[in-house]
Amino acid sequence: MKIGITCYPSVGGSGIIATELGIQMARRGHEVHFITSNVPFRLDANHPNINIHQTDINDYSVFRYPPYDITLASKISEVIVEYDLDVIHMHYAVPHAVCGILARQMAKKDVGIVTTLHGTDITVLGYDMSLVSAIRFGINGSDIVTAVSESLKKQTLSLIEPEKEIQTVHNFVDEEYFNMTDRDAVKAEMKTRYGIRQQTKVLMHTSNFRKIKRIDDIVRAFHSVHGRIDSVLVLVGDGPEMNSVRMLVKTLGLQDAVIFAGQQTDVRRFYLMSDIFLLMSEKESFGLALLEAMNCGAVPVGTVAGGISEVIQHERTGYLVEIGDYARAGERIIDILEDESLYNEFQSRMLEDIRRRFHSDVIVSKYESLYRQLIGEDGDA
Ligand code: GMT
């Protein structure tokens, strides 16, 4: 098949999933065309089946805003025609599904449109009445719509009320890269590099430091753990909340115990050094970083927000707490860090659960089957 993919190319779960999916499809022999404003983060474009088409978004002084959506739609339509695409896969309803629909009209070709909803397009934009019609249009005008969690699907149905059926297709982990190989060696090396004693426990979080990630809660949970257990907190990433997080760390007197690692291209090394991965968001449609960290051996503690409770099985593969309940999160972390055999049980159960539910083969086959349905070949998804 010839597949076009449009996503936000910057660091973020939706771009990562779109990129990984494209890579896996290329490995399966499909011809993949990324049509994006930049080369997607994590895309190693060396595969012969991968093509990249970048849009040039010119900033004309006559326009108040650069015309991203229109330029992108125009580019997608050109690629549809030039490469005779069978399917285009749009990540995000707004703007990308809408761009895809426009592109199909411009191209005058009956290309199939798959749209995947990732979260912010629904859980944040869905509350913005000025965008609801566009989101509904993007969903209804796509041929197949998927959401990355059951929770996101339900929220979309209730907030947007689309006519289109939505199928849940969970995210997957690239297990060739995110796995426990050399965990002990990498852990030791990273601890030395960051001046952490070998016996010290490591708690970790990574994100784009948006307010919805509630990183203050992570710092507060860590505060109580640190009072009981020799531990450090490693924060990877950057974003709008960084200053207020730094302030809180100072107020709580944790400067020597919190490492701000900034943005990292190889986040795997950080997962491998971690004992606990924390995701305390108030909105989170899935939490891809959880899956990556878990497959590298870090036991997760998260909130019940959105899809997090579909990823973590409470008291089996990790712990769930209510949104904002950092005190309970701290207690749970202490419980598991103080009981090595319990920790090991959680770790082996979570690895098994990921193999069963979130393996790339399972999920990529689902998408492949959806594409096949669209081009009239049998698909059993
Ligand atoms: O988490 C973010 O802020 C980034 C955002 C994105 O657009 O990349 O992530 C969303 O999509 C990911 C991939 O499906 C999900 O794992 C994240 O949970 C989701 N983020 C939110 O729902 C806040």
Residues whose N, C-alpha, C, O or C-beta is under 5 A from the ligand:
A	BS01	GMT	G12 G13 S14 G15 H118 G119 T120 V148 K283 E284 S285 F286 G287 L288
